[in-house]
Amino acid sequence: MDMVASGEIGRVSRVDDAAGRYIEFCKSCFPSNLNLKGQRIVIDCAHGATYHIAPSVFRELGAEVIEIGVEPNGTNINDQVGSTQPQALSEKVIETKADYGVAFDGDGDRLVMVDHTGEVVDGDELLFIIASYRKRYTQLSGGVVGTLMSNFGLEKALSKLEIPFIRAAVGDRHVMAELRERDWKIGGESSGHIICLDQTSTGDGIVSALQVIECICVEEKSLHALKNYMEKYPQLMINVRSPGAVVENPSVIEAVKDTENKLAGRGRVLLRPSGTEPVIRVMIEGEDVAQVEMLTQALAKAVESAAAKHLLIES
């Protein structure tokens, strides 16, 4: 028989009830002795990949679910909703008096949450909640991987709990590489891309949200209370138009050292050439907002001066 006519060539394999199987997998990442009965949760699916999955997961675990961002039309993904624009979620949580809200991004690998007061809980805070919970219940294997952009407050809070912390380059693939090299299980980015290798082999927003919600259920504390165990440091970033090589300029190196001395271990400095445009990102974090602003402005001027001299020499 002609194999083309019989349909043997070009046949696409199909998994029956893929959505149902994925829902069951997500639920399996939540302890079977817990449920979400009595919890009112706002779920924002960003008009994206999770719109027909996430609400079902949380409902089947017992929660009262209020949905937003669940009407994709092919062009409205992440449009005024989702983890990249959580204002709509904050407003809906307050309006409905929900216990908390969960927002995914369009492809479903990132999340941010919102507590009952409407405050956004970002990836650094979610990572801290998961790691500190696992440390208390002896479920943490190794340490935590963040990135160069992870808030200094995360590093300090983990240090107090004697949890090792290292920074990878920005990007989930770099976080994953560091996790695998150290055989650690937990890592993530400020944007909400969280990796729990003891649950999945990659970032999954629904699974990551369930890890945070497990903490809420077991600790019997609100998301607001749990996030307040980590103090985020004020952060300011200024983009300076400059070739990346300027970060190696002796005057810039000296300016960075001077800035670090003024912070006296109570903050950090980061100069990072952009990978997409000819700018250097000058970022400082510290305990005092006024000092952070003053030091960032001064360091940015030092970088600008070095860049001007560099261009003059090249011309």
C-alpha positions, 0 to 999 in steps of 0.5 A: 500500500502507498504509505502516503495514501495510508497516512503513515508519512506526515502523521502527527502524534497526538496525546489525548487529553493533554490539557487534563494530563497537565492539570493533573501534573500541576496538582501532583506538585502540591501536597496531597494532604493540603487543599485551597478550600476557603481561599479566594484567589485572583488568577491572571493568565495574561491572555496567554498559554495558561488561560485554559489550564491555571483556573482549573488547577486552582479550582480543582484544589478547592479555591474560589477562583476569579479569572482575568486575562483569559480571553486571548484573541491572538493579539492581546497577549500580555496587553495590560495584564499578566506578570509584566503589568500586574496593576490589573491584578492588584486592583482586582484583588482589592476589589474582590477582597481576595486572599492573594492573586497570581499573574503569569506571563504570556507563555506561562513560565513566569509569575508574580503574585499580589498580596491582599493589600494589593502589593506586588510580590516579585520573583526575588521575594517569591524565591525567598519564600520558597527557599526559607520554607524549605530550609525550615522543613529540611527540604532545601538541597544546597543553596539558591541561584539568583542573577546579577539583578537579584535584589541585595535584600534577597542575598542578605535575607538568605545569608541570615538563614545560612542559605548559600546564594550565588549570582548567575548572568541574567537569563534563565539558561544561566540560572539553570546551568549554575543549578545543574553544576552545583546540583542545587534545586532552587533558582530564579530571576526578579522577573518571576522566572523561578526554577524548582528542579525537584518538581520540573525540569524547567521554569513553570509558572503554575508549579512555582505558584503552587510552591509558594502557596504550599508555604502559605498553607503550611505556615498559616500566614498571609502572603503579605506576612511571608514576604515581609521576612525579606527586606528589599533594598532600594535600587536605582539604575541609570543607563549611560550611552557608552561602549561596553569596554568603558567598564574596564577603564581605570577611572571607572574601576576606581569610581566603583571601588570608591562607591563600594567603600561608601556603601560599607557592605550595606549595598552593592554596585553593578555595571553591566553593558547591555546586550542589545544596545550601546549602553552601560547599566549603572545600578546601585542598591543600598539601605538609604534611598537618598544615598543610593540616588546620590551615589548612582548619579555620581557613578553614572557621571564618572562612566559618562566622563570615561565614555566621552574620553574614550570616544575622543581618543577613538576619533 
